[in-house]
Amino acid sequence: MEQQVNLYQPILGAEKRIFSARAIGGGLLILGVCLGGLHAFGAWRTGRIERSVAIIERQAASQMSQRDAVGAALRPSRSIVELQAQALELSADIAARERALDLVNRDTASPATGFAARLEALGRRQIDGLWLRTIVVGSGDGRLALQGATVDRRLVPQYLASLAEERAFDGVRFNKLAMRQARREEAPAQLMFELGASGLDFPTPENRK
């Protein structure tokens, strides 16, 4: 009895492959698409977080700026000592203004020779080249002192003569006439003069500040 074995059957000679090249290629393509999707999702999520952080940082910076502004507004720009000194200066200024107002109110009883009339007379008797720098008025009639400057010393007698013609200066008496050469910083004045009255003192430069 004879048995023949066919060693060339296709089933024995075929190469066994688990995946084909096409399947592997498809799988790699799907894997690439998934990885790309994950990368895009991660980038989108990271960008969203960064934008949220930027918004929070801007809000925090705005709040800090507002807090600093409120703190600066609440903090006094001057010390207590400076504020007290300023309050004293304001009180002294108010008192001086009240005294001047009281003087004007009491001096208006004599319209021809009162305070307002004397000021009007000084305004009328202006001379080119001569001007007044300080006017001191006392509490009673005839109490007046003047400080002025001129570019020509000959204008001073002329000015005094013109004041003597004013009825408002009836009873006004000057007990001192002082003149001096003007300093360089007082230009264009060439001569400084003072008409003083008893009991009236001119303010010093320190008191004028």
Secondary structure, 3 states (H helix, E strand, C coil): CCCCCCCCCHHHHCCCCCCCHHHHHHHHHHHHHHHHHHHHHHHHHHHHHHHHHHHHHHHHHHHHHHHHHHHHHHCCCCCHHHHHHHHHHHHHHHHHHHHHHHHHHHHCCCCCCCHHHHHHHHHHCCECCEEEEEEEECCCCCCEEEEEEECCCCHHHHHHHHHHCCHHHCCCCCCEEEEEECCHHHCCCCEEEEEECCCCCCCCHHHHC
